[in-house]
Amino acid sequence: MFMYYVYVLQHIESGGFYIGFTQNIERRFDEHQNKRGGRTTRIKSGWKLIYYETYLDKKDATGREKFLKGGSGRKYLNKQLKNYLESKTK
C-alpha cells in the first residue's frame, strides 16, 4: 500500500512557503535541498519541512495540494500553523 504526502516547506531566509505532493517525503525533501525539486526550490536553497499530511488515495492528496495552494488553503495553513508562525516573528 502506498502513502501519499502533501507537505509544506518554508524558506529559512525569506520565510516563503512551497507546497508539494509526493509518495516519498524523505527523498523529495532531499531533492529540494539539493536543488533538484520544483522550480521554486531549485532557485533558492535552505528549506525546512514544517508541515505534512498523509493520504491513502492519490486523488485525495492531489486535491488537498491544490486546495492548500489556493487562497482558502493559505488561510487554513496560516490558522493551522499560527503558533509556529508567531514564534518565528518574536
PEQUIVEN-V803170 format. One record per residue. RES is the residue in one letter. SS is DSSP state (a for helix, b for strand, c for the rest). PHI is phi in whole degrees, -180 to 180 (* if undefined). Layout:
res,ss,phi
RES,SS,PHI
RES,SS,PHI
//
This chain:
res,ss,phi
M,c,*
F,c,-90
M,c,-111
Y,b,-121
Y,b,-120
V,b,-112
Y,b,-136
V,b,-127
L,b,-106
Q,b,-123
H,b,-76
I,c,-62
E,c,-82
S,c,-87
G,c,82
G,c,-68
F,b,-109
Y,b,-132
I,b,-115
G,b,-144
F,b,-140
T,b,-161
Q,c,-97
N,c,-130
I,a,-68
E,a,-66
R,a,-63
R,a,-66
F,a,-62
D,a,-60
E,a,-61
H,a,-62
Q,a,-66
N,c,-107
K,c,58
R,c,-117
G,c,-90
G,c,-66
R,a,-53
T,a,-63
T,a,-80
R,a,-74
I,a,-74
K,c,-116
S,c,-111
G,c,93
W,b,-111
K,b,-133
L,b,-79
I,b,-116
Y,b,-164
Y,b,-156
E,b,-130
T,b,-115
Y,b,-139
L,c,-90
D,c,-112
K,a,-60
K,a,-63
D,a,-64
A,a,-66
T,a,-68
G,a,-65
R,a,-67
E,a,-59
K,a,-62
F,a,-60
L,a,-65
K,a,-79
G,c,-90
G,a,-60
S,a,-65
G,a,-67
R,a,-63
K,a,-63
Y,a,-60
L,a,-62
N,a,-61
K,a,-71
Q,a,-64
L,c,-103
K,a,-51
N,a,-65
Y,a,-63
L,a,-66
E,a,-66
S,a,-67
K,a,-80
T,c,-96
K,c,-92
//
